[in-house]
Amino acid sequence: MDCLFCKIGSGKIASKKVFETDELFVIKDINAQAPVHLLVIPKKHYSTLLECEDPALLGSLLETAKKMAIKAGISESGFRTIINTNAEGGQVVFHIHVHVIGGTPLGGKLG
């Protein structure tokens, strides 16, 4: 498979993972739109949210997003979680992932 996030998850492309479990990993977004911009990514490939029919995995993604916001120190001031789906939804990498964005007042479009 020629998926960027699959290659990062498997170690074929080096990336500094901020957090990792057996089912997911977290990296900093290289195109950060705020002081904190993390990506929570499952290791199993699903192109979009619509393909993922695993409620436990979806719960793990959001639980990890919450933990990362707390760890990054943005939980009290506020943060945004985003899952872009398909091209018109702003999805660029077609492997489901959750953006965790904060560290500054957020307004307008982000993600």
DONUTOR-759161 format. One record per residue: z, y, x of N, C-alpha, C in turn; residue number from 1. Coordinates in nm, 2 decimals, always signed. Each point is the difference from the previous one (the first is absolute). Layout:
BEGIN
+--------+--------+--------+--------+--------+--------+--------+--------+--------+------+
|    n.z |    n.y |    n.x |   ca.z |   ca.y |   ca.x |    c.z |    c.y |    c.x | resi |
+--------+--------+--------+--------+--------+--------+--------+--------+--------+------+
|      Z |      Y |      X |      Z |      Y |      X |      Z |      Y |      X |  NUM |
...
+--------+--------+--------+--------+--------+--------+--------+--------+--------+------+
This chain:
BEGIN
+--------+--------+--------+--------+--------+--------+--------+--------+--------+------+
|    n.z |    n.y |    n.x |   ca.z |   ca.y |   ca.x |    c.z |    c.y |    c.x | resi |
+--------+--------+--------+--------+--------+--------+--------+--------+--------+------+
|  +0.00 |  -0.12 |  +0.09 |  +0.00 |  +0.12 |  -0.09 |  +0.00 |  +0.12 |  +0.09 |    1 |
|  -0.07 |  +0.10 |  -0.04 |  -0.02 |  +0.13 |  +0.07 |  +0.09 |  +0.11 |  -0.06 |    2 |
|  +0.13 |  -0.03 |  -0.02 |  +0.09 |  +0.10 |  -0.06 |  +0.09 |  +0.05 |  +0.11 |    3 |
|  +0.00 |  +0.14 |  +0.01 |  +0.09 |  +0.06 |  +0.09 |  +0.14 |  -0.04 |  -0.01 |    4 |
|  +0.06 |  +0.00 |  -0.12 |  +0.14 |  -0.03 |  -0.01 |  +0.03 |  -0.15 |  +0.02 |    5 |
|  -0.10 |  -0.09 |  -0.03 |  +0.02 |  -0.14 |  +0.04 |  +0.01 |  -0.02 |  +0.15 |    6 |
|  -0.09 |  +0.08 |  +0.07 |  +0.00 |  -0.01 |  +0.15 |  +0.13 |  +0.06 |  +0.06 |    7 |
|  +0.05 |  +0.10 |  -0.06 |  +0.13 |  +0.06 |  +0.05 |  +0.11 |  -0.10 |  -0.03 |    8 |
|  +0.00 |  -0.06 |  -0.12 |  +0.11 |  -0.09 |  -0.04 |  +0.00 |  -0.13 |  +0.09 |    9 |
|  -0.12 |  -0.04 |  +0.04 |  -0.01 |  -0.12 |  +0.08 |  +0.02 |  +0.02 |  +0.15 |   10 |
|  +0.00 |  +0.13 |  +0.04 |  +0.02 |  +0.04 |  +0.14 |  -0.14 |  +0.01 |  +0.07 |   11 |
|  -0.11 |  -0.02 |  -0.07 |  -0.13 |  +0.02 |  +0.07 |  -0.03 |  +0.14 |  +0.04 |   12 |
|  +0.06 |  +0.10 |  -0.08 |  +0.00 |  +0.14 |  +0.04 |  +0.14 |  +0.04 |  +0.02 |   13 |
|  +0.03 |  +0.05 |  +0.12 |  +0.14 |  +0.05 |  +0.03 |  +0.04 |  +0.12 |  -0.08 |   14 |
|  +0.12 |  -0.01 |  -0.05 |  +0.06 |  +0.11 |  -0.08 |  +0.15 |  -0.01 |  +0.01 |   15 |
|  +0.06 |  +0.11 |  +0.01 |  +0.15 |  +0.00 |  +0.00 |  +0.05 |  -0.01 |  -0.14 |   16 |
|  +0.06 |  -0.12 |  -0.03 |  +0.05 |  -0.02 |  -0.14 |  +0.14 |  +0.06 |  +0.00 |   17 |
|  +0.03 |  +0.07 |  -0.11 |  +0.13 |  +0.07 |  -0.02 |  +0.10 |  -0.11 |  -0.05 |   18 |
|  -0.06 |  -0.09 |  -0.08 |  +0.08 |  -0.10 |  -0.07 |  -0.09 |  -0.12 |  -0.03 |   19 |
|  +0.06 |  -0.12 |  +0.00 |  -0.08 |  -0.12 |  -0.03 |  +0.08 |  -0.11 |  -0.06 |   20 |
|  -0.06 |  -0.07 |  -0.09 |  +0.06 |  -0.13 |  -0.06 |  -0.10 |  -0.10 |  +0.00 |   21 |
|  +0.03 |  -0.12 |  -0.05 |  -0.10 |  -0.10 |  -0.01 |  -0.12 |  +0.03 |  -0.09 |   22 |
|  +0.02 |  +0.09 |  -0.10 |  -0.10 |  +0.03 |  -0.09 |  -0.07 |  +0.14 |  +0.01 |   23 |
|  +0.07 |  +0.09 |  +0.07 |  -0.06 |  +0.13 |  +0.01 |  +0.04 |  +0.07 |  +0.13 |   24 |
|  -0.07 |  +0.12 |  +0.03 |  +0.04 |  +0.08 |  +0.11 |  -0.02 |  +0.15 |  -0.03 |   25 |
|  +0.06 |  +0.08 |  +0.08 |  -0.01 |  +0.15 |  -0.03 |  -0.04 |  +0.06 |  +0.13 |   26 |
|  -0.10 |  +0.09 |  -0.01 |  -0.05 |  +0.08 |  +0.11 |  -0.01 |  +0.15 |  -0.04 |   27 |
|  +0.00 |  +0.09 |  +0.10 |  -0.03 |  +0.14 |  -0.02 |  -0.15 |  +0.02 |  -0.03 |   28 |
|  -0.03 |  +0.08 |  -0.10 |  -0.14 |  +0.03 |  -0.03 |  -0.05 |  +0.09 |  +0.11 |   29 |
|  -0.12 |  -0.04 |  +0.06 |  -0.05 |  +0.08 |  +0.11 |  -0.07 |  +0.13 |  -0.05 |   30 |
|  -0.01 |  +0.01 |  -0.13 |  -0.05 |  +0.13 |  -0.07 |  +0.11 |  +0.06 |  -0.08 |   31 |
|  +0.11 |  +0.01 |  +0.06 |  +0.12 |  +0.05 |  -0.08 |  -0.02 |  +0.13 |  -0.07 |   32 |
|  +0.04 |  +0.01 |  -0.12 |  -0.01 |  +0.12 |  -0.08 |  +0.13 |  +0.07 |  -0.02 |   33 |
|  +0.10 |  -0.05 |  +0.06 |  +0.14 |  +0.06 |  +0.00 |  +0.07 |  -0.05 |  +0.12 |   34 |
|  +0.12 |  +0.06 |  +0.03 |  +0.08 |  -0.04 |  +0.12 |  +0.03 |  -0.15 |  -0.01 |   35 |
|  +0.03 |  -0.06 |  -0.11 |  +0.01 |  -0.14 |  -0.02 |  -0.11 |  -0.05 |  -0.09 |   36 |
|  -0.08 |  -0.09 |  +0.06 |  -0.11 |  -0.07 |  -0.08 |  -0.01 |  -0.14 |  +0.05 |   37 |
|  +0.06 |  -0.09 |  -0.07 |  +0.00 |  -0.14 |  +0.04 |  -0.08 |  -0.08 |  -0.10 |   38 |
|  -0.05 |  -0.11 |  +0.05 |  -0.08 |  -0.10 |  -0.08 |  +0.07 |  -0.13 |  -0.01 |   39 |
|  +0.03 |  -0.05 |  -0.12 |  +0.06 |  -0.13 |  -0.02 |  -0.11 |  -0.09 |  -0.04 |   40 |
|  -0.02 |  -0.11 |  +0.08 |  -0.12 |  -0.08 |  -0.01 |  +0.04 |  -0.15 |  -0.01 |   41 |
|  -0.05 |  -0.07 |  -0.10 |  +0.02 |  -0.14 |  +0.00 |  -0.08 |  -0.07 |  +0.10 |   42 |
|  +0.04 |  -0.11 |  +0.06 |  -0.07 |  -0.08 |  +0.09 |  -0.12 |  -0.08 |  -0.07 |   43 |
|  +0.03 |  -0.04 |  -0.12 |  -0.10 |  -0.07 |  -0.08 |  -0.10 |  +0.10 |  -0.05 |   44 |
|  -0.13 |  -0.03 |  +0.01 |  -0.10 |  +0.10 |  -0.04 |  -0.03 |  +0.00 |  -0.15 |   45 |
|  +0.01 |  +0.12 |  -0.05 |  -0.04 |  +0.03 |  -0.14 |  -0.08 |  +0.13 |  +0.02 |   46 |
|  -0.12 |  +0.00 |  -0.04 |  -0.09 |  +0.12 |  +0.02 |  +0.06 |  +0.12 |  -0.08 |   47 |
|  +0.05 |  -0.02 |  -0.12 |  +0.05 |  +0.11 |  -0.08 |  +0.13 |  -0.04 |  -0.08 |   48 |
|  +0.07 |  +0.09 |  -0.06 |  +0.11 |  -0.03 |  -0.08 |  -0.05 |  -0.09 |  -0.12 |   49 |
|  -0.12 |  +0.01 |  -0.05 |  -0.05 |  -0.08 |  -0.11 |  -0.01 |  -0.14 |  +0.04 |   50 |
|  -0.02 |  -0.04 |  +0.12 |  -0.01 |  -0.14 |  +0.05 |  +0.14 |  -0.07 |  +0.01 |   51 |
|  +0.10 |  +0.08 |  +0.02 |  +0.13 |  -0.06 |  +0.03 |  +0.07 |  -0.04 |  -0.13 |   52 |
|  +0.02 |  -0.13 |  -0.01 |  +0.07 |  -0.05 |  -0.12 |  +0.13 |  -0.06 |  +0.04 |   53 |
|  +0.06 |  +0.05 |  +0.10 |  +0.13 |  -0.05 |  +0.06 |  +0.11 |  +0.10 |  -0.03 |   54 |
|  +0.07 |  -0.01 |  -0.11 |  +0.10 |  +0.10 |  -0.03 |  +0.11 |  +0.01 |  +0.11 |   55 |
|  +0.04 |  -0.11 |  +0.06 |  +0.10 |  +0.00 |  +0.10 |  -0.05 |  +0.08 |  +0.12 |   56 |
|  -0.12 |  -0.01 |  +0.04 |  -0.05 |  +0.07 |  +0.11 |  -0.01 |  +0.15 |  -0.03 |   57 |
|  -0.04 |  +0.03 |  -0.12 |  -0.01 |  +0.14 |  -0.05 |  +0.14 |  +0.06 |  +0.01 |   58 |
|  +0.10 |  -0.07 |  -0.05 |  +0.14 |  +0.04 |  +0.01 |  +0.04 |  +0.03 |  +0.14 |   59 |
|  -0.03 |  -0.09 |  +0.09 |  +0.03 |  +0.01 |  +0.14 |  -0.06 |  +0.12 |  +0.06 |   60 |
|  -0.12 |  +0.03 |  -0.03 |  -0.07 |  +0.12 |  +0.05 |  +0.08 |  +0.13 |  -0.04 |   61 |
|  +0.04 |  +0.01 |  -0.13 |  +0.07 |  +0.12 |  -0.04 |  +0.15 |  +0.00 |  +0.05 |   62 |
|  +0.06 |  -0.12 |  +0.01 |  +0.14 |  +0.00 |  +0.06 |  -0.01 |  +0.04 |  +0.14 |   63 |
|  -0.10 |  -0.04 |  +0.08 |  -0.01 |  +0.04 |  +0.14 |  -0.03 |  +0.15 |  +0.01 |   64 |
|  -0.09 |  +0.05 |  -0.09 |  -0.03 |  +0.14 |  +0.00 |  +0.13 |  +0.08 |  -0.02 |   65 |
|  +0.09 |  -0.04 |  -0.09 |  +0.13 |  +0.07 |  -0.02 |  +0.08 |  -0.01 |  +0.13 |   66 |
|  +0.01 |  -0.12 |  +0.06 |  +0.08 |  -0.01 |  +0.12 |  -0.05 |  +0.08 |  +0.11 |   67 |
|  -0.13 |  +0.01 |  +0.01 |  -0.06 |  +0.08 |  +0.11 |  +0.02 |  +0.15 |  -0.02 |   68 |
|  +0.00 |  +0.05 |  -0.13 |  +0.03 |  +0.14 |  -0.03 |  +0.15 |  +0.03 |  +0.04 |   69 |
|  +0.09 |  -0.09 |  -0.03 |  +0.14 |  +0.01 |  +0.04 |  +0.01 |  +0.01 |  +0.15 |   70 |
|  -0.06 |  -0.10 |  +0.07 |  +0.00 |  +0.00 |  +0.14 |  -0.06 |  +0.12 |  +0.07 |   71 |
|  -0.10 |  +0.06 |  -0.06 |  -0.07 |  +0.12 |  +0.05 |  +0.08 |  +0.13 |  -0.03 |   72 |
|  +0.10 |  -0.02 |  -0.08 |  +0.08 |  +0.12 |  -0.04 |  -0.06 |  +0.09 |  -0.10 |   73 |
|  -0.09 |  -0.05 |  -0.08 |  -0.07 |  +0.09 |  -0.10 |  +0.04 |  -0.04 |  -0.15 |   74 |
|  +0.09 |  -0.10 |  -0.01 |  +0.04 |  -0.05 |  -0.14 |  +0.07 |  +0.11 |  -0.08 |   75 |
|  +0.08 |  +0.08 |  +0.06 |  +0.08 |  +0.10 |  -0.08 |  -0.09 |  +0.12 |  -0.03 |   76 |
|  -0.08 |  +0.05 |  +0.09 |  -0.08 |  +0.11 |  -0.02 |  -0.12 |  -0.03 |  -0.09 |   77 |
|  -0.05 |  -0.12 |  +0.01 |  -0.11 |  -0.04 |  -0.09 |  -0.12 |  -0.05 |  +0.08 |   78 |
|  -0.07 |  -0.09 |  -0.06 |  -0.12 |  -0.06 |  +0.06 |  -0.09 |  -0.05 |  -0.11 |   79 |
|  -0.12 |  -0.03 |  +0.04 |  -0.11 |  -0.05 |  -0.09 |  -0.04 |  -0.14 |  +0.05 |   80 |
|  -0.02 |  -0.09 |  -0.10 |  -0.06 |  -0.13 |  +0.03 |  -0.14 |  +0.00 |  -0.08 |   81 |
|  -0.10 |  -0.05 |  +0.07 |  -0.13 |  +0.00 |  -0.05 |  -0.07 |  -0.13 |  +0.03 |   82 |
|  -0.07 |  -0.05 |  -0.10 |  -0.09 |  -0.12 |  +0.02 |  -0.13 |  +0.05 |  -0.05 |   83 |
|  -0.10 |  +0.03 |  +0.09 |  -0.13 |  +0.04 |  -0.04 |  -0.08 |  -0.13 |  -0.04 |   84 |
|  -0.08 |  +0.01 |  -0.10 |  -0.07 |  -0.12 |  -0.05 |  -0.15 |  +0.03 |  -0.02 |   85 |
|  -0.08 |  -0.06 |  +0.08 |  -0.15 |  +0.02 |  -0.01 |  -0.04 |  +0.14 |  +0.05 |   86 |
|  -0.13 |  +0.01 |  +0.02 |  -0.05 |  +0.12 |  +0.06 |  +0.03 |  +0.13 |  -0.07 |   87 |
|  -0.01 |  +0.01 |  -0.13 |  +0.03 |  +0.12 |  -0.07 |  +0.15 |  +0.02 |  -0.01 |   88 |
|  +0.08 |  -0.10 |  +0.03 |  +0.14 |  +0.02 |  +0.00 |  +0.05 |  +0.04 |  +0.14 |   89 |
|  -0.09 |  +0.02 |  +0.10 |  +0.03 |  +0.04 |  +0.13 |  +0.02 |  -0.11 |  +0.10 |   90 |
|  -0.02 |  -0.12 |  -0.03 |  +0.02 |  -0.11 |  +0.09 |  -0.11 |  +0.00 |  +0.11 |   91 |
|  +0.05 |  +0.00 |  +0.12 |  -0.10 |  +0.00 |  +0.12 |  +0.00 |  -0.14 |  +0.06 |   92 |
|  +0.12 |  -0.06 |  +0.03 |  +0.01 |  -0.13 |  +0.05 |  +0.02 |  -0.10 |  -0.11 |   93 |
|  -0.09 |  -0.09 |  -0.02 |  +0.01 |  -0.09 |  -0.12 |  +0.09 |  -0.13 |  +0.03 |   94 |
|  +0.13 |  +0.04 |  +0.02 |  +0.10 |  -0.10 |  +0.01 |  +0.12 |  +0.07 |  -0.06 |   95 |
|  +0.06 |  -0.05 |  -0.11 |  +0.11 |  +0.07 |  -0.07 |  +0.10 |  +0.05 |  +0.10 |   96 |
|  +0.05 |  +0.12 |  -0.02 |  +0.11 |  +0.05 |  +0.08 |  +0.07 |  +0.12 |  -0.08 |   97 |
|  +0.12 |  +0.02 |  +0.03 |  +0.08 |  +0.11 |  -0.06 |  +0.02 |  +0.11 |  +0.10 |   98 |
|  -0.03 |  +0.12 |  -0.03 |  +0.03 |  +0.12 |  +0.08 |  +0.14 |  +0.05 |  -0.03 |   99 |
|  +0.08 |  +0.03 |  +0.10 |  +0.13 |  +0.06 |  -0.02 |  -0.01 |  +0.13 |  +0.07 |  100 |
|  +0.00 |  +0.11 |  -0.07 |  -0.03 |  +0.14 |  +0.05 |  +0.12 |  +0.09 |  -0.03 |  101 |
|  +0.04 |  +0.08 |  +0.10 |  +0.11 |  +0.09 |  -0.02 |  +0.03 |  +0.08 |  +0.13 |  102 |
|  +0.11 |  +0.07 |  -0.01 |  +0.04 |  +0.08 |  +0.12 |  -0.04 |  +0.15 |  -0.02 |  103 |
|  -0.06 |  +0.03 |  -0.11 |  -0.04 |  +0.14 |  -0.03 |  -0.02 |  +0.01 |  -0.15 |  104 |
|  +0.00 |  +0.12 |  -0.06 |  -0.03 |  +0.01 |  -0.14 |  -0.14 |  -0.05 |  -0.03 |  105 |
|  -0.01 |  -0.08 |  -0.10 |  -0.14 |  -0.06 |  -0.03 |  -0.05 |  +0.06 |  -0.12 |  106 |
|  -0.13 |  +0.04 |  +0.00 |  -0.07 |  +0.05 |  -0.12 |  -0.14 |  -0.04 |  +0.02 |  107 |
|  -0.08 |  +0.01 |  -0.11 |  -0.14 |  -0.03 |  +0.01 |  -0.03 |  -0.14 |  +0.02 |  108 |
|  -0.12 |  -0.03 |  +0.05 |  -0.04 |  -0.14 |  +0.03 |  +0.04 |  -0.04 |  +0.14 |  109 |
|  +0.06 |  -0.12 |  +0.00 |  +0.03 |  -0.06 |  +0.13 |  -0.02 |  -0.15 |  -0.01 |  110 |
|  -0.02 |  -0.07 |  +0.11 |  -0.01 |  -0.14 |  +0.00 |  -0.12 |  -0.05 |  +0.06 |  111 |
+--------+--------+--------+--------+--------+--------+--------+--------+--------+------+
